[in-house]
Amino acid sequence: MGTPRVGILAVQGDVREHVAILQTLGAQAVLIRRPAEVEPIDGLIIPGGESTVMDKLVRAFDLQEPLRKRIEQGMPVFGSCAGMIMLADRISDGAAGQQTLGGLDITVRRNAFGRQVDSFETELDFAGLARPVHAVFIRAPWVEQVGDDVQVLARVGEGPAAGKIVAVRQGGLLATSFHPEVGTDRRIHAEFVKIVSSQA
């Protein structure tokens, strides 16, 4: 195929960082704010941000149904932090009325690691990558339950949250509790671009 067209949900959150990384990887980054922009893309990134605000804006901009349809049809999607929550089929301790796009057979807990002051960084072993990933957690969720078809890619290695699931994949859907767009490591994005390219 030619250059993969990767959309970035641009209603709220860390949009610019993902755009910059995709460009360095040779993918075409497309900002998604309107329903008509959803159909032409080959894959989608849902960035970090505030999941409750993102949910409300996705519905306000009439993006929920077009995005759900593409996800059900098998479009690859990568969600980081709030993006993981948006992809989850189930939320533990969600806000009143909060909805998700769904697709990932997981249960996530919002703000599981605590408030902004509890943000932290650590090294994670990540399935399929030779070297550990430097992970930045900011008011991050974690995964409390995974379905049979979900592959666990990373868990917290030490500290009070040791063993908690923080990265998963199910088919073309990839999600991390942390922010791979922060820093200089492009490997997780590169893996996602490979997924998009292989399924387009």
N, C-alpha and C positions, 0 to 999 in steps of 0.2 A: 504494500500500500504506500501512498504518499505520506506527507507530513500529517501525523495524527492531530485532530482538532480536539483539544481538551478544554471544556468549559470550566469556569470557576464561578460558583454561586456568589454573586457580588452584591448581595443585599445588606451584608453586615459582616465584619470580621477581618481577618488577616488576608486580604486579597492580593495586595501588591507583592508580598513575599513569594506567594505561589506563582504568580505571573513570571517573576524574575527567574525562578528555578526552571520552570517549563521552557522558557526561552533558551536557557543555557543547555538544555537537553535536546533541543531541536524540535520541540513540539510547538504547535500553534496554540496560544492561550486566547480564549474567547470569554469575555465577561458576560455572565448570564443574569439578566434582570427582567426579561420579558418572556412570555410563553413561546412566542415564535422563534426564540433563539435556542430552544431546547432540542428540537428535532435534528438540526444539522450536525450536532457535536458527536464525537466518537466516544467520549468519556467525560467524567465530571469530577471536580474536586469541591468538596464542601469544607470550607476553612474553619479554623478556630474562631471563637467569638462568644456570644451569649445565646445559648440554644433556645431560650424562651422567646427572645426578640427575633431570632432568625425564623423560628416557626411562625410567628405572627406576620412577619414581612413576606415570607413565602406564600402564605395564604392571601394576604392583602394584594400581592402582585399577581395572583392567579397562577402561581407556579407549582402549587402542590400536585395537582392532578397530572400535568404534563411530565413532571419529574417522576412521580410514582409510576406512570405508564412506561417510561423509558427504563426505569430500574427493573420493573417486572419483565420487560422484554430482554433484559440481560446486559444493558449498558454498564460498563465498568465504572465504578465510583470509588473515590478515596475520600474518607472523612477523617479529619484530625480534630481532636478534642470535642468541640461542639458538633463538628461534623460526624463524629462517632455516635453521638446522641441522636442526631437527625437520621442516621441510618438504622438505628436499633429498632427492632420490633417491639421492645418493651423497655419502659423506664421505671426504675425503682426511685421513689421519692421525687417524682416529677412535679412540676408546678400544676396548679389547678387548670384543667383544660388543655394542657400541653399535648401537642401531637407531633408525630415524626413522619418522615417519608417511608421508613421501614425498608425491609429487604434483608437485613442481617438478622439471623435467628439468635439474637443475644438479648440479655437483660443488662442494662447499664445503670449505674448509680451516679447521678449528677453531683458535681463538687465533692466527690468521694474523698479526695485527699485534703479537703479543708478549704479555707478561704484564701484570698489572694496572698496573705502573709505566709501561708503554708506552702507556697510554690517552691519547687526545688528542681535540681538537676541531678542526673545519675547516668551511669553507663549500663546499657541493657544488652544482653545477648539476644539477637534477633534471628529467627529461623531463616536460613538461606543466605545470610550475610556472614562473611568470614570474620570481620572485626566487629566488636561491640558498637552500638549506636549511642551517641551522646544525646540523651533525652531531656527535654525541658518540659516540666509539668506546671501548668498555670491553672489553678482552680479546676483541676482535671477530673474527669470521670474515671471509673474503672469498670471492668466487665464482671458481673456477679454470676452469670450463667451463660453457657453456650450450648447451642443445639448440636446434633450429631454431625452435621455437615460443616461445622465451623472449625477451622484450623487455628489453634493458638500459636501466635508468632513470637510473643514476648511476655514475660512476667517480671515484676519488680524483684530484684535479686536480694535486697537487704533492707533493714530498717523495719519500722512498724507495719509497713504495707507489703512486706516480703511475700511473694507468691501470688500477689494480685495480678490478674490478666490485664495487659495494657496495649495489646496489639492482636488483631485477628484478621482472618481472611475467609471468605465464603465465595467460591467461584470468582467472579470479577469484582467483588466488593471487598475493599481493604479499609481498615480503620485502626487508628492509633489514638490512645488517650493523650499522648504528648504532641508536641509541635515540631515535626521534622523540618518545617520551613524556617525555623530559627537556627542560625549557625551556617556552617559550610558543607555539611554532609548531604549529598544529593542522592544517596543510594536508594532510599525508600521511594522517592519520586521517580527515580530511574526504573525501579521495579514496576511501579504503576504504569509508566509510559509503555513498558514492555507488554503489560496486560492489555492495555488499550490497543496497541499495535497488533497484537495477536488475535484480537476478537473483532477488529474493525473489518 
